[in-house]
Amino acid sequence: MTNYSQASKNKLDLAAQAYYQGDYILGGELLRVCLESFNMITKMNHSLTVEQVKLVASKATVINAALERKDYVALADILRYELKQDVPYFYNLM
Amino acid sequence: MSTELFWENLKLIKERFPQLAQAVEKHNIDNLAFDIVEKQSVSISINGIQLSSAYDPVEEAFEYRTLTSGNEYHVWGFGIGNVPELLLQDKSAKKITIYIYNLDVFKLVLALMPKAWLSDKRVELVYVYKDMPELSNILKSLFHNGAIVLNPDKSLLEQSDDQWLLHRFENKIVSTHVHRNQLKRDDEFLEREKENYPILKKLPSLDQVIQNTKIKEAFCIGAGPSLQAHIEEIKDLYNKVERPFFIAPSTALKCLLDNDIIPDAVVVVDLDSSPKYISFDDLKNSTLLFASRVNKNIIEPWQGRKYYFHLHDETYDRFNQRLPMKFRSYICGSVIHTIAHIAIELGAKKINLIGCDFGFPNKIWHSGRDGMGKITADTVIENGHGEQIESNRVYRMFCSGMENIISMVNGVEFINWSRMGAKIIGAKYRDEVEAK
């Protein structure tokens, strides 16, 4: 059987892994680092379009909503699959 | 909701687990709010909680499996059943015990999805409810190497009023977190081992005490607020000629010594324990039992007998190779676990737990000390009166550690002296025992 954790080092993916495994403490620590980076990137990178910034902001809202209702599997799905698909630029920076 | 699939699935369960089948059949989910979630795969969501990955439930199941070792699994919750289904693909898997505590999830999934694998003889279904017999033994499996706690059933439990099981799941997660942080301290551990080795090699280990001492009854005295509440009774008992063995951590010393009680043994395990609260002159007749990485400023000034031991966790393996010993103390974050383990090893058949509160009744942290120190109350725990008292996540985890010890030993009676602190599953209350 394969072990996904050995194949990936992306922080968002590691956070997703922790949430899939039910470890909301580790998941939360990793996600906080990612969200801080998100925030910093949107503030510092002046070449971003308004649409890109809006898209990231809307993703952050979805993440917060999943966190609030403790819907950790849906949250992990967003971190592992949806961010990669919808905001690849940010995903690849993590 | 009774679909054809439900009856087919229920038939499989009825054959081997009639009690669970009956509970499922009776359980009503007609008003349950659920949705189908469709992404690259399909899942179900109940009350806003998704039961499995809607992208790759097999990969999700693999993620859970990476947490385990061995060929026996204990899966807490059902989700959509993707995790046990994956585990059954593993030919070396001998037994997969699934603990069903959320009948909403279980019944809904049985009504919507075929679960033919439930007939596999390696699958064992256990229906978990609060007052069930053998609860203590069942909870122990949470800390087994093959334990998996599924997210969704747990999150849904959070929406209910019955939090006793949720707290124990969280204790397991906090315990993983604490252990992870411990592993980051290896440089400190190495330094302490270098410092302590020359001292320890001249001292006897606790193996010697275990070999030569036999006790019948022990008083394991923690520093929780209930210690102060019972101090007069403890004092009376202490002054009797024939009395149980008194064993306490250094944190309880202030309260005990203020009341002229000198414990037979003082146990220190924490690397960060300070000699500040230890009155060495008053403890000449007391024995120090200490973990091998304790600060030498506690070991060296101790005037009475002193014996070292290693803790059970793997960070002590290296030191155990240099100073090998048979006894390795079980610990789940607190010295009180070590104290109970030592009492068991010394042969105690009755262990009284005093001041083992795992919470802060009346906002008091430790008996004999004011305030809460650096500890913050960030959660609650149920006390012996069924009320929620303030606690700290790490303190609450200690309670699970004590419950694990109780469930692991046969023929030892554990008596919790106070109802003001946390309820410890598996321990009897003193008032119950005395009423008989």
HADDOCK unambig.tbl for C-alpha pairs under 7 A between the chains (distance, minus, plus):
assign (segid A and resid 3 and name CA) (segid B and resid 66 and name CA) 6.69 0.50 0.50
assign (segid A and resid 17 and name CA) (segid B and resid 63 and name CA) 6.65 0.50 0.50
assign (segid A and resid 20 and name CA) (segid B and resid 60 and name CA) 6.17 0.50 0.50
assign (segid A and resid 20 and name CA) (segid B and resid 63 and name CA) 6.54 0.50 0.50
assign (segid A and resid 21 and name CA) (segid B and resid 63 and name CA) 5.98 0.50 0.50
assign (segid A and resid 21 and name CA) (segid B and resid 64 and name CA) 5.11 0.50 0.50
assign (segid A and resid 22 and name CA) (segid B and resid 149 and name CA) 6.95 0.50 0.50
assign (segid A and resid 22 and name CA) (segid B and resid 150 and name CA) 6.71 0.50 0.50
assign (segid A and resid 22 and name CA) (segid B and resid 151 and name CA) 5.27 0.50 0.50
assign (segid A and resid 23 and name CA) (segid B and resid 173 and name CA) 6.12 0.50 0.50
assign (segid A and resid 70 and name CA) (segid B and resid 155 and name CA) 6.09 0.50 0.50
assign (segid A and resid 71 and name CA) (segid B and resid 49 and name CA) 4.92 0.50 0.50
assign (segid A and resid 71 and name CA) (segid B and resid 50 and name CA) 6.34 0.50 0.50
assign (segid A and resid 71 and name CA) (segid B and resid 155 and name CA) 6.98 0.50 0.50
assign (segid A and resid 72 and name CA) (segid B and resid 151 and name CA) 6.79 0.50 0.50
assign (segid A and resid 73 and name CA) (segid B and resid 50 and name CA) 6.17 0.50 0.50
assign (segid A and resid 73 and name CA) (segid B and resid 52 and name CA) 6.20 0.50 0.50
assign (segid A and resid 73 and name CA) (segid B and resid 53 and name CA) 5.94 0.50 0.50
assign (segid A and resid 73 and name CA) (segid B and resid 151 and name CA) 6.98 0.50 0.50
assign (segid A and resid 74 and name CA) (segid B and resid 50 and name CA) 5.90 0.50 0.50
assign (segid A and resid 74 and name CA) (segid B and resid 53 and name CA) 6.71 0.50 0.50
assign (segid A and resid 77 and name CA) (segid B and resid 53 and name CA) 6.28 0.50 0.50
assign (segid A and resid 77 and name CA) (segid B and resid 55 and name CA) 6.79 0.50 0.50
